[in-house]
Amino acid sequence: MNTKRFAVLVVLSGMLMMLSACSLYTPLSQPSSSALQLKMDKQDYTLLGVGTGTACSNFFFGFPSGEQTYQQAVNQAVQSRNGDLLIQTSADLEQNYFPLPFFYFWSQSCVTVQGLVVKLNA
């Protein structure tokens, strides 16, 4: 009798694990420096502050549903401060899987870009 209960418990635990989602977080880069600050006079640009942008792509059974790119995340970060350029950037990647990373029906990959937004002076 105890063996049957244990087997049922193992099966139910496995089913619960299959219904849970999994997330993986990966820093893609560390903050970088920029040649812009070295080659331009400080009168030529204005630092507007930190901007952040995110772009995500969804996949169903491994096939993409809509396409978001790294460049779209950069553009969103620049637009968040109404600037022209993004310098000293860093990027992070977050991947979500359902139900498991090695056997999934749905997954999502999101890249988040952060950096200093620059406005060029005319």
N, C-alpha and C positions, 0 to 999 in steps of 0.2 A: 504494500500500500504506500509506503514512504517513497519507493522508487517511482511510482506513478505520479505522485504529487511533485516530486523533484523534476521529473520530465516535463510536466505541465508548466511548472515554474520557469524552467529553462526556455521552453518554447514561447511563453508569454513575455519573458524578458527580451528574447531575441526580436519579437514582433514590436515591442516598445522601442527598441534601439533602431529598428528600421523606420519607424515613424518620426524619429528625431532628425533634426537638421544638423549640419556640421558647418562651421565657419573656420576659414584659415586667413590669417593676417600676415602680410609680408611687406616690410619696408623695402621699396624699390631703390631708393637713393637717399643719401644724406644731403643736407643743405649744401648747395654749390655756390661758388663765388661767380662773379660775372666780369667779363672783360669790359662791359659797358662802363662800369665805374672807373676803370683805369684809362679809357680812351676818350672820355667825354668830360668836358668841364661841368662843374656842378650847376652852372647857370643854364645848361642845355636841357636839363631834365628836372623833374620834381618827383620825389618819392611820395606815393599816396598812402602807403601802409600795406598791411598783409592782405592778400587775396587768396581765396580758396575756391576750388572747383572740383566737381565730381562727375564722372561719366560711368555709366553701368551698361553692361550687355547681359541679356538673358539667353539661356540655352535650354531647349527642350529636347531631350534624348540626344544631346550633342549638337543639335542644329541651332544656329543663331536666330534669334527673333529680334530684329532691330539691331543696329550697329552703333555703338558709342565708342569713340576713340580717345586716346590720350590727348590729342590736340584739342578735342572738344572740351576736355577738363581744363586745359590751359586757357582756352578762350573764355570759358566761364569764370575762371579766377581773375583774368584781366578785366572782364566786364563788371565784376563785383565791385570794383573801385573806379570804373570808367577811365581806365588807363590805356596805354599803348603797348606796353611790354611787361613781361614777368621775369624777374631776375632772382637769383639766390633761391632756387626752387628745391623742393623735395617732393617725392611721390611715394604713395603707399598703395598697396593692392589688397583688397579684401575679396575672398572667394567664398561663396555660400553654396552648399550642396544639399540636395534632398533626394533620397534619404541618407546616402553615404558617399564619401568622396570617390570611392572606386567603383560604385554602382549607383548612378544617380539618374533620375528622370528629369530633374530641373536643376539648373545651376545659374549662378549670377556672379559676374566678375565686375568689381567696381574699382576704378583708379581715382585716387584723390590727390590733387596737386595743390601745393601751397608755396607761396613765395611773395616777394616784395613787388608791388605793382608800381610801374614807372609811367609818368606822363611826360612826353617830349615837349619841350617848349619850342614854339615856332620862331 
